[in-house]
Amino acid sequence: MSDPGWITLRQAAALSGLSTKTLRRRIAAGGLPSRMGSHGRRPLLQVWEPALGLDPDNLGHSPDNPVQLPVPIVDIDPLVQALRHLEETHWQERRTVIEMLHEQRQELDALRAELTRAREEKPRPWWKRWRG
């Protein structure tokens, strides 16, 4: 466990601010190098610290010293407007489809009624006429 660069999963979670579950998911996805080390008799999952992408000046974060995100925060107003537009378009399309289905349902009901009338009005078969 004294290899430089390798830290335990709990240490990686504390340094990165991520949960151990998130780190395990990244390991499973192949995005984070890891290995099984040993701590006495117990196996111990270790993470390659440089792969975490931590800023060495920003370790030991606190409310006064927040974690610096590797991706800059962008203005999300255009994204929100685009999503609202897509949502409105979706609802308009949904209303159109519902109206079309309603019209087709009415046409289907009319055809069923016509078929029922046609069945009631059909002439008797020829063999029933022979019996009397």
JOLIN-V313424 format. One record per backbone hydrogen bond with DSSP energy under -1.0 kcal/mol. CO is the residue of the C=O (numbers start at 1). NH is the residue of the N-H. Records with the same first field share a line. If there is no record, write none. Layout:
BEGIN
CO: NH + NH
END
This chain:
BEGIN
3: 6
5: 49
7: 47
8: 12
9: 13
10: 14
11: 15
12: 16
13: 17
19: 23
20: 24
21: 25
22: 26
23: 27
24: 28
25: 29
26: 31
27: 30
33: 48
35: 46
37: 44
39: 42
42: 39
44: 37
45: 9
46: 35
47: 7
48: 51
49: 52
50: 53
55: 58
65: 62
76: 80
77: 81
78: 82
79: 83
80: 84
81: 85
82: 86
83: 87
84: 88
85: 89
86: 90
87: 91
88: 92
89: 93
90: 94
91: 95
92: 96
93: 97
94: 98
95: 99
96: 100
97: 101
98: 102
99: 103
100: 104
101: 105
102: 106
103: 107
104: 108
105: 109
106: 110
107: 111
108: 112
109: 113
110: 114
111: 115
112: 116
113: 117
114: 118
115: 119
116: 120
117: 121
125: 129
126: 130
128: 132
END
